[in-house]
Every structure is written in structure tokens, then in C-alpha cells.
Amino acid sequence: MDIEIVEFYTMERNDEKQILKGSLHVYLPEIDADLRGVMVRKRKDSWFFGLPTLFGIDTDTGKKVKFPVFAFVSREKTDELKKLIREKGKGYILKNTLSEPQ
């Protein structure tokens, strides 16, 4: 699978505390699709990348549930996508966002 990082959008940045929050725009050329809203959170050396999700109410339990906005039918393919987003996203952010002063 191939992906391209199109852009990172900063929502919060504090270089003193080493905190960064934002979202990625990812292009999936094999299926000609844009994936927007990939959440990114960084605190010191810890990174989190999360695929876009929404919340709803389970009609049986009445409890709030979280579900992905986008996923492949194949769990392995979704896991591969998440791995690539972490690898390429981190590199992109380090090069294009964190190399610039705040």
C-alpha cells in the first residue's frame, strides 16, 4: 500500500512543553481517495495517530460508542494503513512543522 501525506494542520503547539496537536490530510493513490481528519497528538517523545472516528448511541444499551469513519474490510489492511500513517506522518511533521520555529 502506498500513501502520501498532503498536509498537517496544527491545532495546538507548545515547544516549551513539547506538545503538538493537529490533523493530517492523507492521500491514498491506489484508490484515489483523500483521508482527512487523522488526529495527531505528540507530547515529548510520545506520538499518537488516530484514524477519524465519530460517536453514536448504541440502541440496545443506550451507551455512547465510538466507531471509525473509514476502515478497510480487511483488518490487516487497516492495520497496515495505520502503520504507514504513523511512519510517514511523523517524518512529515518533523521535517515540515517541527523544524520551523513557533
C-alpha positions in Angstrom: 0.0 0.0 0.0 1.2 3.5 -0.8 0.1 6.7 0.9 1.1 10.3 0.6 1.0 12.9 3.3 -0.6 16.0 1.8 -0.6 18.4 4.8 -0.5 18.7 8.5 -2.8 21.2 10.2 -1.6 22.4 13.6 -4.3 23.0 16.2 -2.0 23.5 19.2 1.7 23.8 19.6 3.8 24.5 22.7 7.5 23.9 22.0 8.4 24.6 25.7 6.2 21.7 26.9 7.0 19.7 23.7 3.2 19.4 22.9 1.8 19.3 19.4 -1.8 18.6 18.3 -3.3 18.7 14.9 -4.7 16.6 12.0 -3.3 15.1 8.8 -4.6 15.0 5.3 -3.5 11.7 3.7 -3.9 10.7 0.0 -4.4 7.0 -0.9 -3.3 6.9 -4.6 -4.3 3.2 -5.1 -7.9 4.0 -4.6 -7.7 7.7 -5.5 -9.1 8.8 -2.1 -8.4 11.6 0.4 -8.4 10.7 4.1 -8.8 13.8 6.2 -9.0 14.3 10.0 -6.3 11.9 11.1 -5.7 13.1 14.6 -2.1 13.6 15.8 -1.0 14.2 19.3 2.6 14.5 20.4 3.9 15.0 24.0 7.7 14.9 24.3 8.7 11.6 22.5 5.3 10.0 22.6 3.2 10.2 19.4 -0.5 9.2 18.8 -2.1 8.9 15.4 -5.8 8.1 15.2 -8.0 7.5 12.2 -11.1 9.7 12.0 -13.9 8.5 14.3 -17.4 9.5 15.2 -19.6 8.8 18.2 -23.1 7.4 18.4 -25.5 5.8 20.8 -25.9 2.1 20.9 -29.7 1.5 20.6 -29.6 -1.7 22.7 -27.5 -0.4 25.6 -28.1 3.4 25.3 -24.3 3.9 25.8 -22.1 6.1 23.8 -20.0 4.2 21.3 -17.1 5.2 19.1 -16.7 4.0 15.5 -14.3 4.6 12.6 -15.3 6.8 9.8 -13.0 4.9 7.4 -11.7 1.3 7.5 -10.9 -1.4 5.0 -12.9 -4.6 5.3 -9.6 -6.4 5.8 -8.4 -5.7 9.4 -4.8 -6.4 8.2 -5.1 -3.7 5.5 -6.4 -1.2 8.0 -3.5 -2.0 10.4 -1.1 -1.5 7.5 -2.6 1.9 6.8 -2.3 3.0 10.4 1.3 1.8 10.5 2.1 3.8 7.3 0.4 6.9 8.6 2.4 6.8 11.8 5.7 6.3 9.9 5.2 8.8 7.1 3.2 11.3 9.2 5.8 11.5 11.9 8.5 12.1 9.3 6.5 14.7 7.5 5.7 16.6 10.8 9.3 16.5 12.0 10.5 17.9 8.6 7.8 20.4 7.8 6.3 21.6 11.1 8.7 21.0 14.0 11.8 22.1 12.1 10.2 25.6 11.9 10.2 27.8 15.0 6.9 28.5 16.6 
